[in-house]
Amino acid sequence: MNRDVFGKFNPKMLLVFINQLMGTLVGKEVMLTNQQIGTIIMINPYEPLKVLM
């Protein structure tokens, strides 16, 4: 996204949206970099890019 667009969002609403989006990923299968398949079982709300599989 363009940097100018981020300033137009309400930060509280954006946080709610991101949390809801991340919650929908729990239970989804993903392909890992070593070509194995994993299932997301938890997303750390403080570090959403480090999921537990």
ABEGO torsion letter per residue (X at the ends): XBAAAAAABBAAAAAAAAAAAAAAABGBBBBBAAGBBBBBABBBAABAABBBX
